Amino acid sequence: MLPFIFMEFFRSFISIGGMLILISTVNWIFLLFAVVFFSILFGVRMMYMPTGRTLKRLEAMTRSPLIGHLNASVEGLTTIRAYKAEEILRDEFDKHQDLANSSYYMMMTTKRAFGFIMDFMGSMFILFIILVLLFVDTQTSVGNVGLALTQVFMLTGYLQWAVRQWADLENCMTSVERVLEYTDVTQEDRKGGSLNDWPSKGSIKYENVSLSYNSDRKVLRNVCFTVNPMEKIGIVGRTGAGKSSIISTLFRLYECDGRILIDDVDIRTVSINFLRKSISIIPQDPIIFEGTIRNNLDPYKIYTDKEIWHVLEKVRIKDLIPTLDDQILSLNLSTGQKQLLSLARAIIRRNKIVVLDEATANMDEQAEELVHELIEENFLDCTVVMIAHRLSTIMHCDKVMVMDNGRVVEYDTPKNLLENKDSLFYSMTQQANMNS
């Protein structure tokens, strides 16, 4: 839309220039009248633009939630029907639609009013030129009168069209304005180097780490803990306790206060790209890329086909894949199978630190047991950090970290925490109806 308006705007002004030259050959006074007419149109445009620009911005802002709600509803259609929430979603959609239509209607109304005023001014200009030719400049030949009137009619239309396109061009620049907002986003500091064979042990140490997403509230408060090489630790806590924030700081998704050391190296001293390549993560929702199985497991073309098939066999999905060059979307893998594919991606990387962010939350008990079995088999010499809501998931860990209000309130073996009847972990297990 924007390139078309831009092209029409310049094409109109080039045509207007040619018409003004033709009209001035009949009577140069008409050129002065055209300049006055254009000045009036420009003044009308200046009065319209603040309102038009604001309404265009408002229309774009109210349209985005409508489209987002529609996309979310389509993606979650099965869940909506399962919980019989159609009426709730329909009411929410109607509210978004009413708001979007209201702003769109106001934008179109002001645009039509602006167009009507432009048409009225154009008609007055044509009438004025005709009156001049009839009663003032009576000596002009019939041919020149015809030429002048023809060009005036065309000039009026082109002037109106050019001014409208000019206004639309500025209104559409609100879209560019929204894109330019991303240029003001603080860029990640990608300075730093890389290290050979790092991390080689997999130790993690947090020293007085604090994090706040805004200045009002800290989500992590002076967090201190140490994970020894090859330890398996589970992180638990209520919603908002700071579990996921621990992972965010480990991957440097947010800059924090304090120090985070991996194998006694401050992670700020290495580049972000190198740091994130050196740590494997298996998220709650499996990340699957469009393309082939090979590209999903080995996007950098590092491993051989034999190694890829071997890791697929380890995670028990080799029989589901005919060839490595098959498109992954054509296989119709279930959520659990996609999660196993994510696990295969972590296994083949052979990183010393592996993070599981509620990786088994969407799995049944049988699939969860399989994942734990695969973790024990393939990550024996790795440090594993596991975030979980289901406490049964982390009972096999070497240590359990209990988070509360951004602090590490307990950090010990599951056995010791369960033996302490006053511990927060013990109360959480009781609430979950688990027996020690």
Secondary structure, DSSP 8 states (H G I E B T S, - for coil): -HHHHHHHHHHHHHHHHHHHHHHHHH-HHHHHHHHHHHHHHHHHHHHHHHHHHHHHHHHHHHHHHHHHHHHHHHHTHHHHHHTT-HHHHHHHHHHHHHHHHHHHHHHHHHHHHHHHHHHHHHHHHHHHHHHHHHHT-TTS-HHHHHHHHHHHHHHHHHHHHHHHHHHHHHHHHHHHHHHHGGGGS-------B--TT-SSS--EEEEEEEE-SSSS--SEEEEEEEE-TT-EEEEEESTTSSHHHHHHHHTTSS--EEEEEETTEEGGGB-HHHHHHTEEEE-SS----SSBHHHHH-TT--S-HHHHHHHHHHTT-GGG-S-TTSBGGGG---HHHHHHHHHHHHHHHT-SEEEEESTTTTS-HHHHHHHHHHHHHH-TTSEEEEE-SSGGGGTTSSEEEEEETTEEEEEE-HHHHHH-TTSHHHHHHHHTT---
